[in-house]
């Protein structure tokens, strides 16, 4: 790979991390305009239309019965994750949401170790503990108190996402399938689930969304879902999985920068300390895990 190709991949991956970091603020704004399921329904209906075009142009778009079932099953689990995330964003700050969901980077290797019965070194668990302490400090705000439901839902989303990613990686190991086709099926499943979950709310919200709201929804569908997936699919073939994972790991940094600069989020000194511990602990844990064992690329943000 030449220098220009590598830099192009790096820039695009940083772009994915940035749009994922911005997705929490965009979602936070939309939750003030309509119901959670209406927002998710619109986002994935738009994404499904875009993915249909991508799938139809794909040279490797064939999908057998097993691939279809994988898309359906993991589409349902993805719908559960996104429901937890969106409700969490609605009830907490965009900054907290972006930082807490980054705990997926820590939880996933632990779950994979349990599955494979192959334990990571002690240094990994020390780094993971630092990140968890960071979460506790972050959600404590200006003093120690019970985390709100939004923080708890985001932590739950991080745990469920880790289970989802681990199961996807293990159950598809050794099986060749079209990533574009499986993702298309997952997108359609999510769109159907979210629409049927609250039909009256979806109809009411659709009719009340402004042009600005629809533009935000298109951004979430096109940039945070379709663009992010296609860039990962291309970049992992241009560089190493470790480099891709490292660049996508900058997502919580973007979430903090965007939440504080463009949103109304404010971090106390305790919150700043917690954010630093989350980022530092996650990065250290990720570095140890990558060195200890080569693993598949694990997306950390909304997709």
C-alpha positions as CSV (number, residue, x, y, z in Angstrom):
1,X,0.0,0.0,0.0
2,X,1.4,3.4,-1.0
3,X,1.6,6.5,1.2
4,X,-1.3,8.3,-0.5
5,X,-3.7,5.3,-0.1
6,X,-2.8,4.9,3.6
7,X,-3.4,8.5,4.3
8,X,-6.7,8.4,2.4
9,X,-7.8,5.5,4.5
10,X,-6.8,7.2,7.7
11,X,-8.7,10.4,6.8
12,X,-11.8,8.5,5.9
13,X,-11.7,6.4,9.1
14,X,-11.3,9.6,11.2
15,X,-14.3,10.9,9.3
16,X,-16.3,7.8,10.4
17,X,-15.2,8.4,14.0
18,X,-16.2,12.0,13.8
19,X,-19.7,11.4,12.4
20,X,-20.3,8.6,14.9
21,X,-19.2,11.1,17.6
22,X,-21.6,13.7,16.3
23,X,-24.5,11.2,16.0
24,X,-25.3,11.5,19.7
25,X,-25.9,15.2,19.5
26,X,-27.9,14.8,16.3
27,X,-30.0,12.1,18.0
28,X,-30.4,14.2,21.2
29,X,-31.9,17.1,19.2
30,X,-34.3,14.7,17.3
31,X,-35.6,13.1,20.5
32,X,-37.0,16.6,21.4
33,X,-39.0,16.6,18.1
34,X,-40.5,13.1,17.9
35,X,-40.8,9.6,19.5
36,X,-37.7,7.4,19.8
37,X,-39.1,4.7,17.5
38,X,-40.2,7.3,14.9
39,X,-36.7,8.6,14.8
40,X,-35.2,5.1,14.4
41,X,-37.9,4.1,11.9
42,X,-37.1,7.1,9.7
43,X,-33.4,6.7,10.0
44,X,-33.4,3.1,8.9
45,X,-36.0,3.4,6.2
46,X,-33.8,6.0,4.6
47,X,-30.7,3.8,5.2
48,X,-32.5,0.8,3.7
49,X,-33.3,2.7,0.5
50,X,-29.6,3.7,0.2
51,X,-28.4,0.2,1.0
52,X,-30.8,-1.2,-1.6
53,X,-29.0,0.9,-4.2
54,X,-25.6,-0.2,-2.9
55,X,-26.7,-3.8,-2.8
56,X,-28.0,-3.7,-6.4
57,X,-24.6,-2.3,-7.6
58,X,-22.6,-4.8,-5.6
59,X,-20.7,-7.5,-7.5
60,X,-21.0,-9.9,-4.6
61,X,-24.7,-9.4,-3.6
62,X,-25.8,-13.0,-3.5
63,X,-27.1,-14.3,-0.2
64,X,-27.9,-17.8,0.8
65,X,-30.4,-19.0,3.4
66,X,-27.9,-19.0,6.3
67,X,-26.7,-15.5,5.4
68,X,-30.3,-14.2,5.3
69,X,-31.0,-15.8,8.7
70,X,-27.8,-14.2,10.1
71,X,-29.0,-10.8,8.8
72,X,-32.5,-11.3,10.4
73,X,-31.2,-12.5,13.8
74,X,-28.6,-9.8,14.1
75,X,-30.9,-7.2,12.7
76,X,-33.2,-7.9,15.7
77,X,-30.3,-7.7,18.2
78,X,-29.1,-4.5,16.5
79,X,-32.6,-3.0,16.9
80,X,-32.5,-3.8,20.6
81,X,-29.1,-2.1,20.9
82,X,-30.2,1.0,19.1
83,X,-33.4,1.3,21.1
84,X,-31.3,1.3,24.3
85,X,-28.9,3.8,22.9
86,X,-31.6,6.2,21.6
87,X,-33.6,6.1,24.8
88,X,-30.3,6.6,26.7
89,X,-29.3,9.7,24.6
90,X,-32.8,11.1,25.2
91,X,-32.3,10.9,29.0
92,X,-28.7,11.8,29.4
93,X,-26.2,14.2,27.7
94,X,-24.7,13.6,24.3
95,X,-21.2,13.7,25.8
96,X,-22.0,11.1,28.5
97,X,-23.6,8.8,25.8
98,X,-20.6,9.0,23.5
99,X,-18.2,8.2,26.3
100,X,-20.2,5.4,28.0
101,X,-20.9,3.5,24.8
102,X,-17.1,3.4,24.2
103,X,-16.9,0.8,27.0
104,X,-17.8,-1.7,24.3
105,X,-14.1,-1.6,23.4
106,X,-13.4,-3.0,26.9
107,X,-16.4,-5.4,27.3
108,X,-16.1,-7.2,24.0
109,X,-12.6,-8.8,24.5
110,X,-13.7,-9.9,28.0
111,X,-16.8,-11.6,26.6
112,X,-14.7,-13.1,23.8
113,X,-12.2,-14.5,26.4
114,X,-15.1,-16.1,28.2
115,X,-16.4,-17.7,25.0
116,X,-13.0,-19.0,23.9
117,X,-11.8,-19.7,27.5
118,X,-8.6,-17.9,26.7
119,X,-7.9,-15.2,29.2
120,X,-6.3,-11.8,28.5
121,X,-3.2,-10.7,30.6
122,X,-3.8,-9.0,34.0
123,X,-2.7,-5.6,32.6
124,X,-5.8,-5.6,30.4
125,X,-8.2,-6.0,33.4
126,X,-6.3,-3.2,35.2
127,X,-6.8,-0.9,32.2
128,X,-10.5,-2.0,32.0
129,X,-11.0,-1.2,35.7
130,X,-9.5,2.3,35.1
131,X,-12.1,2.9,32.3
132,X,-15.0,1.7,34.5
133,X,-13.9,4.0,37.3
134,X,-13.9,6.7,34.7
135,X,-17.6,6.0,33.9
136,X,-18.5,6.2,37.6
137,X,-16.8,9.6,37.8
138,X,-18.3,10.9,34.6
139,X,-21.9,10.1,35.6
140,X,-21.4,11.5,39.1
141,X,-21.5,15.1,37.7
142,X,-20.7,17.6,40.3
143,X,-20.9,15.1,43.1
144,X,-21.5,11.4,43.7
145,X,-25.1,10.4,43.2
146,X,-27.1,7.7,41.5
147,X,-26.6,7.7,37.7
148,X,-29.7,8.7,35.8
149,X,-31.6,6.2,33.7
150,X,-30.0,7.5,30.5
151,X,-26.5,6.7,31.8
152,X,-27.7,3.2,32.9
153,X,-29.3,2.6,29.5
154,X,-26.1,3.6,27.6
155,X,-24.1,1.2,29.8
156,X,-26.7,-1.5,29.1
157,X,-26.4,-0.7,25.4
158,X,-22.6,-1.1,25.6
159,X,-23.0,-4.5,27.3
160,X,-25.6,-5.8,24.8
161,X,-23.5,-4.4,21.9
162,X,-20.5,-6.4,23.2
163,X,-22.6,-9.6,23.3
164,X,-24.0,-8.8,19.8
165,X,-20.5,-8.3,18.3
166,X,-19.0,-11.3,20.1
167,X,-21.8,-13.6,18.9
168,X,-21.6,-12.3,15.4
169,X,-17.9,-12.8,15.2
170,X,-18.0,-16.4,16.6
171,X,-21.1,-17.6,14.8
172,X,-19.9,-16.4,11.4
173,X,-16.3,-17.6,11.8
174,X,-15.3,-19.7,8.8
175,X,-18.4,-18.8,6.9
176,X,-18.1,-16.7,3.7
177,X,-21.0,-14.3,3.1
178,X,-21.6,-11.0,1.4
179,X,-21.2,-8.2,4.0
180,X,-23.2,-5.8,1.9
181,X,-26.1,-8.2,1.6
182,X,-26.2,-9.1,5.3
183,X,-26.0,-5.4,6.2
184,X,-28.9,-4.7,3.8
185,X,-31.0,-7.4,5.5
186,X,-30.1,-6.0,9.0
187,X,-31.1,-2.5,7.9
188,X,-34.5,-3.6,6.5
189,X,-35.2,-5.7,9.7
190,X,-34.4,-2.6,11.9
191,X,-36.7,-0.4,9.7
192,X,-39.6,-2.8,10.0
193,X,-39.2,-3.4,13.8
194,X,-39.0,0.3,14.6
195,X,-42.0,1.2,12.4
196,X,-44.2,-1.6,13.9
197,X,-43.1,-0.8,17.5
198,X,-45.0,2.5,17.6
199,X,-47.2,3.0,14.5
200,X,-49.3,5.8,15.9
201,X,-46.1,7.6,17.2
202,X,-44.4,7.1,13.9
203,X,-47.3,8.6,11.9
204,X,-47.6,11.5,14.3
205,X,-43.9,12.3,14.3
206,X,-43.5,12.0,10.6
207,X,-46.2,14.6,10.1
208,X,-44.6,17.0,12.6
209,X,-40.9,16.6,11.5
210,X,-39.6,19.8,9.9
211,X,-37.3,20.0,6.9
212,X,-34.4,20.4,9.4
213,X,-35.4,17.3,11.2
214,X,-35.5,15.3,8.0
215,X,-32.1,16.6,7.1
216,X,-30.8,15.4,10.5
217,X,-32.4,12.0,9.9
218,X,-30.8,11.8,6.4
219,X,-27.4,12.6,8.0
220,X,-27.8,9.8,10.5
221,X,-28.8,7.3,7.8
222,X,-26.4,8.3,5.1
223,X,-23.3,9.3,7.1
224,X,-23.6,7.4,10.4
225,X,-24.9,4.2,8.9
226,X,-24.2,3.7,5.2
227,X,-21.0,5.8,4.8
228,X,-19.5,4.4,8.0
229,X,-20.1,0.8,6.9
230,X,-18.7,1.2,3.4
231,X,-15.6,3.0,4.6
232,X,-14.9,0.2,7.1
233,X,-15.4,-2.4,4.4
234,X,-12.9,-0.6,2.1
235,X,-10.4,0.6,4.7
236,X,-9.8,-2.8,6.4
237,X,-8.5,-4.0,3.0
238,X,-6.2,-1.1,2.7
239,X,-4.6,-1.1,6.1
240,X,-4.4,-3.3,9.2
241,X,-7.3,-4.1,11.5
242,X,-5.3,-2.8,14.4
243,X,-4.9,0.6,12.7
244,X,-8.6,0.7,11.7
245,X,-9.6,-0.1,15.3
246,X,-7.3,2.6,16.7
247,X,-8.6,5.3,14.4
248,X,-12.3,4.4,15.0
249,X,-11.4,4.4,18.8
250,X,-11.2,8.2,18.6
251,X,-15.1,8.3,18.5
252,X,-15.5,9.3,22.2
253,X,-13.1,12.2,21.8
254,X,-15.2,13.5,18.9
255,X,-18.4,13.0,21.0
256,X,-17.0,15.2,23.8
257,X,-15.7,17.9,21.5
258,X,-19.0,18.1,19.6
259,X,-21.2,17.8,22.7
260,X,-19.4,20.5,24.5
261,X,-18.7,22.9,21.6
262,X,-21.9,22.6,19.6
263,X,-24.3,21.3,22.2
264,X,-25.1,22.5,25.7
265,X,-23.1,19.9,27.5
266,X,-20.9,21.0,30.4
267,X,-18.3,18.8,32.1
268,X,-17.3,19.5,35.7
269,X,-13.7,18.8,36.8
270,X,-14.9,15.4,38.0
271,X,-16.5,14.7,34.6
272,X,-13.3,15.8,32.8
273,X,-11.3,13.4,35.0
274,X,-13.8,10.6,34.2
275,X,-13.6,11.3,30.5
276,X,-9.8,11.1,30.5
277,X,-9.9,7.8,32.5
278,X,-12.4,6.3,30.0
279,X,-10.4,7.3,27.0
280,X,-7.0,6.4,28.5
281,X,-8.2,3.1,30.0
282,X,-10.0,2.1,26.8
283,X,-7.0,2.9,24.6
284,X,-4.6,1.0,26.9
285,X,-6.9,-2.0,27.1
286,X,-7.4,-2.0,23.3
287,X,-3.6,-1.8,22.8
288,X,-3.0,-4.8,25.2
289,X,-5.8,-6.8,23.5
290,X,-4.5,-6.2,20.0
291,X,-1.0,-7.2,21.0
292,X,-2.2,-10.3,22.9
293,X,-4.4,-11.6,20.1
294,X,-5.3,-10.7,16.6
295,X,-9.1,-10.1,16.4
296,X,-11.6,-9.0,13.8
297,X,-12.5,-5.4,13.4
298,X,-15.1,-4.4,16.0
299,X,-17.2,-1.3,15.1
300,X,-17.7,0.8,18.3
301,X,-20.2,3.3,17.1
302,X,-23.7,3.5,15.7
303,X,-24.2,1.5,12.5
